Protein backbone atom coordinates (compact mmCIF):
# COMPACT_ATOMS: atom_id res chain seq x y z
CA UNK A 1 0.00 0.00 0.00
CA UNK A 2 1.29 3.45 -0.89
CA UNK A 3 1.62 5.87 1.99
CA UNK A 4 0.25 9.17 0.68
CA UNK A 5 1.66 11.05 3.64
CA UNK A 6 4.78 13.07 3.17
CA UNK A 7 7.25 15.16 5.11
CA UNK A 8 8.41 18.63 4.14
CA UNK A 9 11.70 19.24 6.00
CA UNK A 10 12.44 22.52 4.18
CA UNK A 11 10.34 25.16 2.46
CA UNK A 12 11.11 28.65 1.20
CA UNK A 13 9.38 31.65 -0.32
CA UNK A 14 11.07 33.96 -2.82
CA UNK A 15 10.36 37.68 -2.95
CA UNK A 16 12.32 38.82 -5.96
CA UNK A 17 15.78 37.36 -5.43
CA UNK A 18 15.41 37.30 -1.62
CA UNK A 19 14.55 34.04 0.07
CA UNK A 20 13.03 33.29 3.47
CA UNK A 21 12.96 29.68 4.58
CA UNK A 22 11.58 27.34 7.23
CA UNK A 23 13.05 24.12 8.54
CA UNK A 24 10.67 21.45 9.87
CA UNK A 25 11.47 18.36 11.90
CA UNK A 26 10.44 15.13 10.24
CA UNK A 27 7.11 14.07 11.66
CA UNK A 28 7.63 10.36 11.11
CA UNK A 29 10.27 7.82 10.37
CA UNK A 30 12.32 9.12 7.42
CA UNK A 31 13.08 5.55 6.38
CA UNK A 32 9.45 4.99 5.41
CA UNK A 33 9.73 7.34 2.41
CA UNK A 34 11.17 6.11 -0.88
CA UNK A 35 11.39 9.38 -2.83
CA UNK A 36 12.85 12.83 -2.17
CA UNK A 37 12.08 15.78 -4.42
CA UNK A 38 13.02 19.40 -4.78
CA UNK A 39 9.83 21.19 -5.86
CA UNK A 40 9.67 24.75 -7.16
CA UNK A 41 6.43 26.70 -7.34
CA UNK A 42 6.60 28.93 -10.41
CA UNK A 43 4.30 31.35 -12.21
CA UNK A 44 4.51 32.23 -15.86
CA UNK A 45 3.77 35.85 -16.73
CA UNK A 46 4.02 36.10 -20.50
CA UNK A 47 7.61 35.30 -21.39
CA UNK A 48 8.83 35.78 -17.84
CA UNK A 49 9.03 33.04 -15.22
CA UNK A 50 8.68 33.95 -11.53
CA UNK A 51 9.96 31.48 -8.93
CA UNK A 52 7.57 31.92 -6.00
CA UNK A 53 8.92 29.31 -3.61
CA UNK A 54 10.20 25.84 -3.14
CA UNK A 55 10.23 22.85 -0.86
CA UNK A 56 11.87 19.53 -0.30
CA UNK A 57 9.40 16.70 0.11
CA UNK A 58 9.88 13.08 1.14
CA UNK A 59 7.10 10.74 0.04
CA UNK A 60 6.26 7.27 -1.21
CA UNK A 61 4.54 8.70 -4.26
CA UNK A 62 6.53 8.87 -7.47
CA UNK A 63 6.36 12.28 -9.18
CA UNK A 64 4.57 10.66 -12.14
CA UNK A 65 1.91 8.97 -9.96
CA UNK A 66 -1.60 10.28 -10.49
CA UNK A 67 -1.97 11.25 -6.81
CA UNK A 68 1.36 13.13 -6.61
CA UNK A 69 0.16 16.58 -7.84
CA UNK A 70 -2.84 16.53 -5.48
CA UNK A 71 -0.54 15.65 -2.59
CA UNK A 72 1.68 18.64 -3.52
CA UNK A 73 -1.31 20.99 -3.46
CA UNK A 74 -2.37 19.58 -0.09
CA UNK A 75 1.06 20.29 1.43
CA UNK A 76 1.46 23.67 -0.27
CA UNK A 77 -1.80 24.86 1.27
CA UNK A 78 -0.17 24.32 4.69
CA UNK A 79 2.88 26.50 3.92
CA UNK A 80 2.68 30.21 4.66
CA UNK A 81 3.01 32.18 1.44
CA UNK A 82 2.19 29.24 -0.83
CA UNK A 83 -1.58 29.12 -0.43
CA UNK A 84 -2.13 32.60 -1.93
CA UNK A 85 0.41 31.88 -4.69
CA UNK A 86 -1.61 28.99 -6.15
CA UNK A 87 -3.44 30.11 -9.29
CA UNK A 88 -4.15 29.01 -12.85
CA UNK A 89 -0.73 30.30 -13.99
CA UNK A 90 1.16 28.36 -11.32
CA UNK A 91 3.09 25.14 -11.92
CA UNK A 92 5.01 22.70 -9.75
CA UNK A 93 8.43 21.68 -11.02
CA UNK A 94 9.55 18.42 -9.38
CA UNK A 95 13.15 17.30 -9.49
CA UNK A 96 14.17 13.88 -8.10
CA UNK A 97 16.91 14.11 -5.49
CA UNK A 98 19.40 11.31 -5.12
CA UNK A 99 19.52 11.06 -1.36
CA UNK A 100 20.55 7.65 -0.08
CA UNK A 101 18.95 6.04 2.93
CA UNK A 102 17.29 8.10 5.62
CA UNK A 103 19.28 11.27 5.11
CA UNK A 104 17.43 14.52 5.23
CA UNK A 105 18.09 18.01 3.93
CA UNK A 106 20.20 20.20 6.19
CA UNK A 107 19.55 23.93 6.34
CA UNK A 108 22.68 25.09 4.48
CA UNK A 109 22.20 22.42 1.83
CA UNK A 110 18.54 23.37 1.36
CA UNK A 111 19.35 27.05 1.00
CA UNK A 112 22.15 26.34 -1.47
CA UNK A 113 20.10 23.95 -3.63
CA UNK A 114 17.07 26.26 -3.72
CA UNK A 115 19.16 29.32 -4.62
CA UNK A 116 20.89 27.33 -7.36
CA UNK A 117 17.56 26.14 -8.80
CA UNK A 118 16.16 29.68 -8.54
CA UNK A 119 19.07 31.11 -10.55
CA UNK A 120 18.84 28.32 -13.12
CA UNK A 121 15.12 28.91 -13.67
CA UNK A 122 15.35 32.70 -13.70
CA UNK A 123 18.29 32.73 -16.13
CA UNK A 124 17.23 29.88 -18.43
CA UNK A 125 13.46 29.56 -17.86
CA UNK A 126 11.68 26.20 -17.74
CA UNK A 127 13.72 24.93 -20.70
CA UNK A 128 16.60 24.29 -18.29
CA UNK A 129 14.46 22.17 -15.96
CA UNK A 130 15.19 18.44 -16.00
CA UNK A 131 12.23 17.29 -13.91
CA UNK A 132 8.46 16.88 -14.24
CA UNK A 133 6.12 19.87 -14.64
CA UNK A 134 2.62 19.81 -13.10
CA UNK A 135 0.46 22.84 -14.09
CA UNK A 136 -1.86 23.82 -11.22
CA UNK A 137 -4.64 24.66 -13.69
CA UNK A 138 -4.95 20.95 -14.57
CA UNK A 139 -5.37 20.01 -10.90
CA UNK A 140 -8.35 22.22 -10.08
CA UNK A 141 -10.74 21.31 -12.88
N, C-alpha and C positions, 0 to 999 in steps of 0.2 A: 504494500500500500504506500502511495506517495504521501509524504508529509507536506501539506501545503503551507505550513508555518515557515517562517523565515526569521533571520536575525539581521539587523542593520547596525553593525558596529560603528559605522562612520557615515555622517551625512554632512553636506555643506550647501550653502546658498551663495551664489555669485551676485554681486551688485557691481556691474561694470567689470573691472578686472580685480576687484577686491573680493575676498572670500572669507566668510565666517563659517565655522564648522562646529560639529557636536560629536563627541565620542559617547558611545553607549556600551555598557557591559553586555556580554552575551547573556540572553535570558535562559538559554538551555545548554545542553551539551553540544559543543561545537562539532564533535565527531559525528553527530547524527545528520549533518548536512553534506551532500555530495558536491555541490556546485558553489562557486564564489564568483560574483560578477561586480564589475565597476559599471554603474549605470549613470548616464548623464541625462538630465532633463533639458531639452532644447526647444527653442521656438524659432520658427522661420518667419521672417518679416521681409517679404520680397526676396531679394538676393542675399540678404544678410541673415546670418545665423546668430542667435543669442543663446549662450549657455547660461541657464537659470540656476542650475544646481546639480548635485550629484550625490551618489551614495554607493556604499559597498554593501552587498547583500549576500547572505549565505542561505541557501535553500536546497531542497531536493528536486525542485522543478528545473528542468532544462529550459534554456531561454527560447527554445522553439516549441515548447509544450503549449497547448491551447490555453491552459490556465495561468501561464506565466505573466502575461500582460495585466490580467485582472489582479493578480497578487501584487504586482508593482503599484498599481493604482491604490490598492488597499493600504499599502505601507506608506506611500507618498502622502496620502490624506492625513497621516499621523505626524508628519514632519512639518514643523513651523516653516512657513515660507513656500512650501510646495503646494499646499492645497489651493491657494489662490492663483498659482502659476498654471494649473491644469486648464487647458482650453483646447479648442479645435485645431489650433496651430502648433500644439505641443507634441513632441515625440520623445520616446525613451530610446536611448542608444545603449545597448547592453554588450559589454565586452567581457568575455570569459577570462578569469584570472587563473593562473596556474599556481595555486597555493597548495602545497602538499600537506596531507594530514590535517591536524586540528588547528593549525596556525590561524591567527587572526590578523587583522590590519592594525598596525600600530599608528599612533597619531602622526608622527613625522612622515611615515611612509604614505599614509592616506592623503596628507596635505600635498606631498610631492607628486603623487600619481594623479590627483585631481587637477593640480595646476598644470601638469604636463598635458593632460587630456584637454583641458580648457584651451591652452595655447594652440594645440594641434587643430582643434575644431574651429577656433576663431580665425586662424591663419589659413587653413586649407578647406574649411567647410566640411560637410558630411562626406564628401568624396574621399577624405583621408581616413574615414572610420572603417575599421575592419570587423565590426561586430554586427549585431542584428538590430534593425530599426523597427520600433513599434509605434506607429502614429496613434496618438490619443483619440483622434476623431473616429477611428475604427472601433474603439473600445466602448464608446458611449451610445452607439446606435440602438 
